[in-house]
Amino acid sequence: MDRRTVTVNGVELAYLCEGPDDGPLALCLHGFPDTAHTWRHLLPRLAAAGYHAVAPFLRGYAPSGLASDGRYDTGTLALDACALHDALGGAGDAVIIGHDWGAFATYGAAASEPDRWRRVVTAAVAPQAAMAEGFFSYDQLRRSWYVFFFQTPLAEHAVSLDDHHFVDRLWADWSPSYDASWDVAKVKEAIGTPEHLAAAIGYYRAMFAGPPDDPAAAAAQAAASTVAPQPTLYLHGADDGCIGVDAIGPVADHLAPGSEVVVVEHAGHFLHVERPDEVGDHIIGFLGR
């Protein structure tokens, strides 16, 4: 895979890419604590299907730059996705794929600027409306303790202790049957400086900050709570220790006609690296319809 850079919305984003530059854009967005490297199995599959497959390191994750405006809200992430569509020559046949925080960005980008994206794939984070009740169950709140801990000024210190051992433990809790040592090493490279770690935690702090004061970002963030018009494939690991499959709610009720929901057995939160062949088959098959 090639690694290149592009500047969008005032932030230099590094990205991995494979496939023909003139093929339909397939934009793959990662989450936390994660990097573009977890798309390493899917990018070649997309390239073989003719796509210009691109996986950026999201703003704040090295080697991408920090946001000079300090914005890490989901509306801004959606705007980054749409700006990447422009910068990378995307057209109406582009597809967008998002995992975890990348799923939040994907919902916003697909709903706010639907003419850019032909099909949508999300994983590990269901539409907000589907999870409206399940997220507040006792079991899910217990899994989501870190979200609330990240609102405190102690978060950066705790995560950085003992070579960011916190990240090792999150991966172990969320994908318990997977050897994540290679992926976790890449995450530590991406958030290893105090500034990049603060940026990654800043995504969570933006969750409770209210709508962004930028009107375009606020509109994209609001759009994420609506049903995007494109057929969408939603994937979730049956053994996800971050967001339990019991908490995702009636996902199909909040997706457009022609959508599909797949629970991947023997997979946790990072299902695209745990079960890459199975997940890749679902995605390539869905995009080809």
DAWO-V69210 format. One line per field, one symbol per residue. psi: psi as a letter, one per 30 degrees, with the letter a starting at -180 (. if undefined). burial: b if it has 9 or more other C-alpha atoms within 8 Angstrom, else e. Layout:
psi = ???
burial = ???
This chain:
psi = klkllkkkhgkjkklklllkfglkkjkjklbkjllfffgfeeeeeeefggljkkjljlkfjkgllljffgkglfeeeeeeeeeeeefgglafgllkkkkbefeeeeeeeeeeifffkelkklkfjlkeeegeeefgleeeeeegeeeeefflffeeeeefkhhhfeeeeeeeeeifgkjgeeeeeeeeeegfleeeeeeeffeeefegflklfkeeeeeeeeffgljkfkkkkkkkkfgjfejkffffaieffgllkglkkkjjlhkbehfffeieeeeeeeeeeeff.
burial = eeeeeeebeebbbbbbbbbbeebbbbbbbbbeebbbbbbebbbbbbbeebbbbbbbbbbbbbebbbbeeeebbbbbbbbbbbbbbebeebbebbbbbbbbbbbbbbbbbbbbbbebbbbbbbbbbbbeebbbbbbebeebbebbeeeebbbeeebbeebbbeebbbbbeebbbbbbeeebeebbebbbebbbeeebbbbbbbbbbbeeeeebeeeebbbbbbbbbebbbbbbbbbbbbbbbbbbbebbbebeebbbeebbbeebeebbbbbbbbbbeebbeebbeeeee
